[in-house]
């Protein structure tokens, strides 16, 4: 039985991961900015199944909130850094405020959480940290480059932490999902300077149309429960690995990207999308 602390549990991967660990008998602190507004998809199973889940208040962008949440949680065996947002913008149109919001949540929020739990894990010489990256942490997509930049940063930070923390008994894990049916896409926000007046907007619309056609042709989004199950399996794997791709699309994209030079990959990507811009 482990004590599991999960960020971003109001929906999607975080919510499903909290349920997955609790149903296996682990004690879970499921955090979000407004626990009083926790969805029925989480509170219903907690009450009906008497699951060992405590709802916690947390804003990963607020250092005081992070410190308080970790203190209230007590000893943490597993930290799952799931909280994240996605900025949609061309690189030129993104404002400093847009970029800061993107990095503060996805990169600095994750760093705040890791710095808060690493001392106690070092003291016990055990613990696991799971960071939710993305296929975007391997391959950047048009008009999602700044989101990709945060996931590239998480890839580098987590890989370095693996080397630093492993001798102290601490494991780190990267989960790299493709496109899943979560609220991340619904909650994606267009940058303040990015809209129909942007010279990039028509290119953006054509790219989104091409992406939509591809998803329709492959059966749409994948089931996010796959990612929750993968996180649980990775944490409990007796032969742990650092990186775990999640989803058919992520596996296909990562394999192609690593096998080709960039120009070959670009050609293949444009052909698969029927996107000629």
Secondary structure, DSSP 8 states (H G I E B T S, - for coil): --EEEES--SSHHHHHHHHHHHHTT-EEEEEES-GGG--HHHHHHHHHHT--EEEEE--TT-HHHHHHHHHHH-S-SEEEE-----EE--TTT--HHHHHHHHIIIIIHHHHHHHHHHHHHHHHT-EEEEEE--GGGTS--TT-HHHHHHHHHHHHHHHHHHHHHHTTTEEEEEEEE-SBSSHHHHH-EE-TT-STTSTTHHHHHHHHHHHHHHHHHTTSSB-THHHHHHHHHHHT-SS--SEEEESHHHHHHHHHHHHS-HHHHHHHHHHHHT---
